[in-house]
Amino acid sequence: MRLLLDRGAAVDATDTHYQGTPLEWALYEWGMGGARAAKAGYYDVVRMLVRARAALRADWCQRNRRVFERAQADPLMAAALRGD
């Protein structure tokens, strides 16, 4: 992620099939991955994207309410979403 951001990758780019941004995909995969997700560095990826000015879209949060609520309830992910 760091390399892509250092090379100017767009943090608001969306994929052509689901229209998800990198931040939305990282959070979705973290939310669906259980304990394995913490080991995969999702907290750092989310933090890097947020610091690079990526933001979650309101419609994504509504469609993925379960993942979004889980992220808000997890102290590490909540901090990453604030860029801390």
C-alpha positions as CSV (number, residue, x, y, z in Angstrom):
1,M,0.0,0.0,0.0
2,R,2.8,2.4,0.9
3,L,4.4,1.9,-2.5
4,L,1.2,2.6,-4.3
5,L,0.5,5.7,-2.3
6,D,4.0,6.9,-2.8
7,R,3.6,6.5,-6.5
8,G,0.4,8.6,-6.5
9,A,-2.3,5.9,-6.7
10,A,-5.8,7.4,-6.4
11,V,-7.3,6.6,-3.1
12,D,-10.8,7.2,-4.4
13,A,-10.5,4.9,-7.5
14,T,-13.4,2.4,-7.7
15,D,-13.3,-1.1,-9.2
16,T,-15.5,-1.6,-12.3
17,H,-17.7,-4.4,-10.9
18,Y,-18.7,-3.4,-7.4
19,Q,-17.6,0.2,-7.4
20,G,-15.6,-0.2,-4.2
21,T,-12.7,2.1,-3.2
22,P,-9.5,0.7,-1.8
23,L,-10.5,1.8,1.7
24,E,-14.0,0.2,1.4
25,W,-12.4,-3.0,0.2
26,A,-9.8,-3.1,2.9
27,L,-12.5,-2.5,5.6
28,Y,-14.9,-5.1,4.0
29,E,-12.1,-7.8,3.9
30,W,-11.1,-7.0,7.5
31,G,-14.8,-7.3,8.5
32,M,-15.3,-10.6,6.8
33,G,-12.0,-12.1,7.6
34,G,-12.3,-12.7,11.4
35,A,-9.1,-13.2,13.4
36,R,-7.0,-13.8,10.3
37,A,-7.7,-10.2,9.2
38,A,-5.8,-8.7,12.1
39,K,-2.6,-10.6,11.1
40,A,-2.9,-9.4,7.5
41,G,-2.2,-5.7,8.3
42,Y,-5.6,-4.3,7.6
43,Y,-5.3,-1.8,10.4
44,D,-2.2,-0.4,8.9
45,V,-3.7,-0.3,5.4
46,V,-6.8,1.5,6.6
47,R,-4.7,4.0,8.5
48,M,-2.5,4.7,5.5
49,L,-5.5,5.2,3.2
50,V,-7.2,7.5,5.7
51,R,-4.0,9.6,6.1
52,A,-3.9,9.8,2.3
53,R,-7.4,11.4,2.5
54,A,-9.4,8.3,1.6
55,A,-13.0,8.4,3.1
56,L,-15.8,5.9,3.4
57,R,-18.9,6.9,1.4
58,A,-22.2,7.1,3.3
59,D,-23.9,4.7,0.9
60,W,-21.2,2.1,1.4
61,C,-21.6,2.4,5.2
62,Q,-25.3,1.8,4.8
63,R,-25.0,-1.2,2.5
64,N,-22.3,-2.7,4.7
65,R,-23.7,-1.7,8.0
66,R,-22.6,-4.9,9.8
67,V,-19.0,-4.4,8.8
68,F,-19.1,-0.6,9.5
69,E,-20.5,-1.2,13.0
70,R,-18.0,-3.9,13.7
71,A,-15.2,-1.5,12.7
72,Q,-16.5,1.3,15.0
73,A,-16.7,-1.2,17.9
74,D,-13.1,-2.4,17.4
75,P,-10.8,0.1,19.1
76,L,-7.9,-0.6,16.7
77,M,-10.0,-0.2,13.6
78,A,-11.8,2.9,15.0
79,A,-8.4,4.5,15.6
80,A,-7.2,3.5,12.1
81,L,-10.4,5.1,10.6
82,R,-9.4,8.3,12.4
83,G,-5.9,8.0,11.0
84,D,-4.4,7.4,14.4
